[in-house]
Amino acid sequence: MGHFPSAEKYEYILLAVDYVSKWVEVIPTRTNDHKIVMKFVQENIFSRFGCPRVIISDGGTHFTNKHFKKLLKKNRVHHRVATPYHPQTNEGPYVVEETYDHGTVMIKDPKSDHNFKVNGQ
């Protein structure tokens, strides 16, 4: 997700949402590249929950490069790139609602009462 005002040099957040349960995994990051995405997927998704059958992402280069494709192929995970502004494939209802001091970001699901705060420390 986007570029946010820097706090502790964290300028980005990486967000994953389970399609069925809506469980959210999110981390603040200092950079926005494929190495961060691959580490996040391996440590926060694969090692904790197992390999999903499918990962749906946007078309960012950090998701569509050869390294990420190789990781998914090795783990038998299909990759689907969501069509922008197509709600059936782009499930991402979570939007950044507000940025607070010290890198805390509030993420809100407009379809429910669930809010998430990410502290950029």
C-alpha positions in Angstrom: 0.0 0.0 0.0 1.0 3.5 -0.8 3.6 5.9 0.4 3.0 7.3 3.8 4.7 10.1 5.9 7.9 8.6 7.3 8.1 7.6 10.9 11.1 5.6 12.0 11.9 5.5 8.3 8.9 3.2 7.6 7.2 4.6 4.5 5.1 1.7 3.3 2.8 -1.0 4.6 2.4 -4.4 3.1 -1.0 -5.9 3.6 -2.4 -9.4 3.0 -6.0 -10.3 3.6 -7.3 -13.9 3.7 -10.1 -14.1 1.1 -12.4 -16.3 3.3 -11.8 -15.3 6.9 -10.7 -11.7 6.2 -7.7 -12.3 8.6 -5.2 -9.5 8.1 -1.4 -9.7 8.1 0.3 -6.3 7.8 3.8 -5.0 8.3 5.4 -1.6 8.0 8.4 -1.5 5.5 11.1 0.9 4.6 11.2 -0.1 0.9 8.7 -1.2 -1.7 10.4 -4.0 -3.6 10.2 -7.7 -4.4 12.6 -8.8 -1.7 10.3 -7.4 1.0 7.3 -9.0 -0.5 9.0 -12.4 -0.8 10.2 -12.3 2.8 6.8 -11.2 4.0 5.0 -14.0 2.1 7.5 -16.7 3.3 7.6 -15.6 7.0 4.1 -14.3 7.5 2.0 -16.5 5.2 3.7 -19.7 4.2 5.5 -20.5 7.5 2.5 -19.6 9.7 -0.5 -20.8 7.7 0.9 -23.0 4.9 0.9 -22.3 1.2 -2.3 -21.0 -0.2 -3.6 -22.4 -3.5 -3.9 -18.9 -4.9 -2.5 -15.4 -4.3 -4.3 -12.5 -5.8 -2.3 -9.3 -6.1 -2.2 -6.0 -7.9 0.0 -5.7 -11.0 2.9 -4.1 -9.1 6.4 -5.1 -10.2 7.1 -6.5 -6.7 4.4 -9.1 -7.5 5.0 -9.8 -11.2 8.8 -10.2 -11.3 10.6 -13.5 -12.0 11.8 -14.0 -8.4 8.3 -13.8 -7.0 7.0 -16.1 -9.8 9.7 -18.6 -9.0 8.8 -18.6 -5.3 5.1 -19.2 -6.1 5.9 -21.9 -8.7 8.2 -23.7 -6.2 5.4 -23.8 -3.6 2.7 -24.6 -6.1 0.8 -21.4 -5.6 -1.2 -20.0 -8.5 -0.9 -16.2 -9.0 -3.8 -14.1 -10.2 -3.3 -10.4 -11.0 -6.5 -8.4 -10.0 -8.0 -6.2 -12.6 -7.9 -2.6 -11.3 -11.3 -1.3 -10.2 -12.9 -4.7 -10.6 -14.5 -5.6 -7.3 -14.9 -9.3 -8.0 -11.2 -9.9 -8.3 -9.8 -6.9 -6.4 -11.2 -7.8 -3.0 -9.2 -5.1 -1.3 -11.9 -3.3 0.6 -9.4 -2.2 3.2 -8.4 1.4 2.8 -6.1 3.6 4.8 -8.4 5.8 6.9 -6.0 7.9 8.7 -2.3 8.3 9.5 -1.4 9.1 13.1 1.8 10.2 14.8 4.7 7.8 15.1 3.8 5.9 12.0 0.5 4.4 13.3 -1.8 3.8 10.4 -5.5 3.0 10.8 -7.0 0.7 8.1 -10.7 0.5 7.8 -12.9 -2.0 6.1 -15.8 0.1 4.9 -18.1 -2.9 4.7 -17.8 -3.7 8.5 -16.9 -2.2 11.8 -13.4 -3.7 11.7 -10.4 -1.3 12.1 -6.8 -2.1 12.2 -3.9 -0.1 13.5 -0.3 -0.6 12.4 2.5 0.9 14.4 5.5 1.8 12.3 8.1 0.9 14.9 
